Amino acid sequence: MDFELKKIFDYFDARFDLNKLFSVGIYHRFRNVERIYLDEMQSSFDKIEYLKRNIISKIENDELYACMVTYTEVAQENFPGNSIIELNRCGIDTEREVVFKCLFDEEEEWYSNLLFFKLNYVEIEKFISGVLFRTESKRRSFSSEFFIVNYTTKKVINVYDDRGVDILEIGNVTPLE
């Protein structure tokens, strides 16, 4: 296993409740979250261009990771295979070092399956496209939740669907009570 990857994952695991950090709705779980609404843009292509200009272009040289999350009713020993297939369909290489962790979320009463891996800059647009095209079944898309972790700037970016993006600065995280 890649020691650096495990070290970065352990950094987050030791400091945060991963069920809250890598969960749908971080905007409703933490203070200091910036929400960018994409509703007013007509096409998914316009949304991708906006995100490329305003988010992706600013992180080109940063240390980036991805966290994909699926939810299951029973504990998993490996990341669910259908999500691995989603990565392949979107043109993302799955032959890489990963950290997998299955956590029980008592609040939601399900298991969160986290797949954490290093992300290269070229793959970001593929991930974002996969999320934004969820509603267009003919496109390559993800059903898993997807988070970009910018370790350089200590931000977690969640393109939650074609309506918007949440950006959490983890340097000054304060959970909502």
QUITAFEN-V219446 format. One record per residue. N is the residue number from 1. RES is the residue in one letter. SS is DSSP state (a for helix, b for strand, c for the rest). OMEGA is omega as a letter, one per 30 degrees, with the letter a starting at -180 (999 if undefined). D_FIRST is the distance of its C-alpha to the first C-alpha in whole Angstrom. Layout:
((N	RES	SS	OMEGA	D_FIRST) (N	RES	SS	OMEGA	D_FIRST))
This chain:
((1	M	c	l	0) (2	D	c	a	4) (3	F	a	a	6) (4	E	a	l	9) (5	L	a	l	8) (6	K	a	l	8) (7	K	a	l	11) (8	I	a	l	13) (9	F	a	l	12) (10	D	a	l	13) (11	Y	a	a	16) (12	F	a	a	17) (13	D	a	a	17) (14	A	a	a	19) (15	R	a	a	22) (16	F	c	l	22) (17	D	c	a	23) (18	L	a	l	21) (19	N	a	l	23) (20	K	a	a	26) (21	L	a	a	24) (22	F	c	a	22) (23	S	c	l	25) (24	V	c	l	28) (25	G	c	l	31) (26	I	a	l	29) (27	Y	a	a	33) (28	H	a	a	34) (29	R	c	a	32) (30	F	b	l	32) (31	R	c	l	34) (32	N	c	l	34) (33	V	b	l	32) (34	E	b	l	34) (35	R	b	l	35) (36	I	b	a	36) (37	Y	b	l	38) (38	L	c	a	38) (39	D	c	a	41) (40	E	c	l	43) (41	M	c	a	42) (42	Q	c	a	43) (43	S	c	l	40) (44	S	a	l	37) (45	F	a	l	37) (46	D	a	a	39) (47	K	a	l	36) (48	I	a	l	33) (49	E	a	l	35) (50	Y	a	a	36) (51	L	a	l	32) (52	K	a	a	32) (53	R	a	a	34) (54	N	a	l	34) (55	I	c	a	30) (56	I	a	a	28) (57	S	a	a	30) (58	K	a	a	30) (59	I	a	a	26) (60	E	c	a	25) (61	N	c	a	24) (62	D	c	l	22) (63	E	c	a	18) (64	L	b	l	18) (65	Y	b	l	15) (66	A	b	l	16) (67	C	b	l	17) (68	M	b	a	18) (69	V	b	l	20) (70	T	b	a	22) (71	Y	b	l	24) (72	T	b	l	25) (73	E	c	l	28) (74	V	c	a	26) (75	A	c	l	22) (76	Q	c	l	20) (77	E	c	l	17) (78	N	c	l	15) (79	F	c	a	16) (80	P	c	a	20) (81	G	a	a	20) (82	N	a	l	23) (83	S	a	l	21) (84	I	a	l	19) (85	I	a	l	22) (86	E	a	l	23) (87	L	a	l	20) (88	N	a	a	21) (89	R	a	a	25) (90	C	c	l	25) (91	G	c	a	23) (92	I	c	a	20) (93	D	c	l	17) (94	T	c	l	15) (95	E	c	a	13) (96	R	c	l	10) (97	E	c	l	6) (98	V	c	l	8) (99	V	b	l	8) (100	F	b	l	11) (101	K	b	l	14) (102	C	b	a	18) (103	L	b	l	20) (104	F	b	l	24) (105	D	b	a	26) (106	E	c	a	29) (107	E	c	a	31) (108	E	c	a	31) (109	E	c	l	30) (110	W	b	l	28) (111	Y	b	l	24) (112	S	b	a	22) (113	N	b	a	19) (114	L	b	l	16) (115	L	b	a	14) (116	F	b	a	12) (117	F	b	l	11) (118	K	b	a	12) (119	L	c	l	16) (120	N	c	a	18) (121	Y	a	a	22) (122	V	a	a	23) (123	E	a	a	21) (124	I	a	a	23) (125	E	a	l	26) (126	K	a	l	25) (127	F	a	a	24) (128	I	a	l	27) (129	S	a	l	29) (130	G	a	l	27) (131	V	a	a	28) (132	L	a	a	32) (133	F	a	l	33) (134	R	a	a	32) (135	T	a	a	36) (136	E	c	a	36) (137	S	c	a	35) (138	K	c	a	36) (139	R	c	l	33) (140	R	c	a	30) (141	S	c	l	28) (142	F	c	l	26) (143	S	c	l	27) (144	S	c	l	24) (145	E	b	a	24) (146	F	b	l	22) (147	F	b	l	21) (148	I	b	l	21) (149	V	b	l	19) (150	N	b	a	21) (151	Y	c	l	19) (152	T	c	a	22) (153	T	c	a	25) (154	K	c	l	23) (155	K	b	l	24) (156	V	b	a	23) (157	I	b	l	25) (158	N	b	l	26) (159	V	b	a	28) (160	Y	b	l	29) (161	D	b	a	32) (162	D	c	l	35) (163	R	c	a	36) (164	G	b	a	34) (165	V	b	l	31) (166	D	b	l	30) (167	I	b	a	29) (168	L	b	l	28) (169	E	b	a	28) (170	I	a	l	26) (171	G	a	l	27) (172	N	a	a	30) (173	V	c	l	29) (174	T	c	l	32) (175	P	b	l	32) (176	L	c	a	35) (177	E	c	999	37))
